[in-house]
Amino acid sequence: MKNIFVAIVFILGFHTSVQSQGEKLKLTLQEAIRLAQEKSPDILTARENFRSSYWQYRSFRADYLPSLSFTSNPTLNRAINKITLSDGSEKYVEQQLLTTNASLSIGQNIAFTGGTLTLNSSLDRLDLLSNNTTSYKSNLITVGYSQNLFGYNSMKWAHKTEPLYYQRAKKTYVESLELVASQTTNYFFNLALAQTNWDIASYNYANADTLYRVAQGRYDIGVTTENDMLQHEIQRLSEENNMMNAQIEVENNMQTLRSYLGIKDDVEIELVIEDSVPQFTVNIDSALRYAYENNPDLETMELRRIEADRSVSYAKSEAGLKASIYLQFGLTQTGERISESYRDPLDQQYASINLSLPILDWGRGRGKVKMAKSGREAELTRLEQDKVDFEQNIIRSVKQFNLQAAKVLIANKTDQTSERRHNIARQLYITGKSTILDLNSAISERDSAKRGYISSLASFWSYYYLIRSLTLFDFEKHIPITEDYSVLMK
C-alpha cells in the first residue's frame, strides 16, 4: 500500500505542479497551427520579409514613373575675387553677390534604351550689392537626354528580375504559412509522444508495483521463487525511473511548443488528439502541375538563369567599345526684370559624345567574357539537375503521403489489439497461467503500438503540410492556397 501511495502522490504532484504554474489550455492540432500562424517567430519574420520585398518592388516601379523635383540654392558671396576685364587683363576686386535660383525639373527613365529624359525650367537672380543692380536669367524650358551606347542597360535587366522577385516574395509568404504549420505539427506531436510516454510510464509503474506485491505474497507462501520476486522489484524500479524521465520530457516539449506558439504565460497545454484523418489521395501529375505554377523555387530558378545571362551581358559591355551621348535643347534669356528675361527667348543646343575603346588590355576583357559564359553554362547545368531533383521530391512526397492514411488505420487497429492482448496476458499472469516473459512481451508490444499510433498521426500531418507547402494547393478542398497581401501592409 505504501508503494501505491507513493506512485499516486508522484503522479498527482507532477500534474499539480504544472497546473499551479497557470491555467490549462486544451489545443487541437488545427488550433495550435492557427496560433502559430499568428504569433510564431517564423511567421513574424516572414511578414517583415514580405513587407521589405513589397517596398522594394514599389521602389522599382517608381523608377519607371516620371519624377518631379524642385531645387533652390540661395548663395551670398562677399569676398575679393579675381575677374577678367574687357581688355583681357585680370584684376582683384571686392564683390558682394547674392544669387538666388529656383528650378523645377521632370525626369523619366526609359527602360528599353536605358536612357534618361529630363525636362527643366529655372529662373536665376543675381544681385550686386555693391552697386544695387539686379539681373535675371531664365531657362524657359530645357530638354535633355542621356544615353549609354553599346553599354550595360541595368534598367532592362531590372525590368526582368524585379517582378519575379516580388512574385517569389508573395509565394514565399504563403509557403511560410504552410512551413509554420509543418513545424507546429512536429512540436505538437513531439509533446503528444512525450505525454504518451508519461501515461505509459505512469501505468507501467503502477502495474509493476501491483505485480511486485503479488509476487511478494506468493514468495511468502512459497509459491514463487526469490529470483522471480527480485525480477519484479527490478522492473518496478526501472518503471519508476522511466516515469521521472518522462516527466522531464513532457516539460521540455511543452515549453518548446509554448514558445513557438507565442504563449508567454506558463500554462499547461493539454493536447486533444483527433483520431480521424482526411481520406483523400493526391494525383502525381496534378501535384507537379501545381508545383510548377505555385512553388517559389521555380521563380528562384528563373532568376538564377536571368542572373547568369546578365553576368555575360555585363562582361561584354565592359570588354568592348563604350560610348555615351548627351543631347540638350533649351530656350533662355536674360534681363534686368523678370518679364524681360522671358521675352524673345534665345535657343541653345548642346551635344556631347564620350567614347572609350580598350586598345591593349592583354586579353583581360575577353577573359572575363569567357569566364561569364562558362559560369552561365555551369549554372544552366545545375538548374537542369535542380529541376529533376525538384520533380523527384514532389513525386516521392506524394507517394509517401498517399500511404499515410492507411498507415494511420493500421496503427490504430494495432494499438487497440495490443491493448486487449495486454489485458489478457496480465490476467493470465495474475492467475498463474502464464510466465513473466509473456507478460513483459505483451507490455512491450502495447507500449510500442501506442507510440507507433502517435508517430503515424505525426507522419500523416507532416506529409499533409509538406504537400501543401510544395504545391501551394489544398487537395482536400481542391482550391489554391492564397493570402490577402493587402492585410499584411496595414
Salt bridges, closest charged atoms under 4 A:
GLU38 OE2 - ARG34 NH1 3.87
GLU48 OE2 - ARG51 NH1 2.62
GLU90 OE1 - LYS82 NZ 3.68
GLU94 OE2 - ARG78 NH2 3.96
ASP127 OD2 - ARG125 NE 2.83
GLU178 OE1 - ARG468 NE 2.65
ASP209 OD2 - ARG213 NE 3.52
ASP209 OD1 - ARG236 NH1 3.45
ASP228 OD1 - HIS232 NE2 3.77
ASP266 OD1 - ARG258 NH2 2.84
GLU270 OE1 - LYS24 NZ 3.41
GLU299 OE2 - LYS171 NZ 2.78
GLU302 OE2 - ARG305 NH2 2.54
GLU307 OE2 - ARG310 NH2 2.55
ASP309 OD2 - ARG305 NH1 3.01
ASP309 OD1 - ARG376 NH1 3.52
GLU318 OE1 - LYS322 NZ 3.38
GLU340 OE2 - ARG337 NH1 3.16
GLU379 OE2 - ARG304 NE 2.54
GLU379 OE1 - ARG382 NH2 2.57
ASP386 OD2 - ARG304 NH1 2.83
ASP415 OD1 - LYS450 NZ 3.75
GLU419 OE1 - LYS450 NZ 3.36
GLU445 OE1 - ARG421 NH1 3.07
ASP447 OD1 - ARG446 NH2 2.73
ASP474 OD2 - ARG468 NH1 3.12
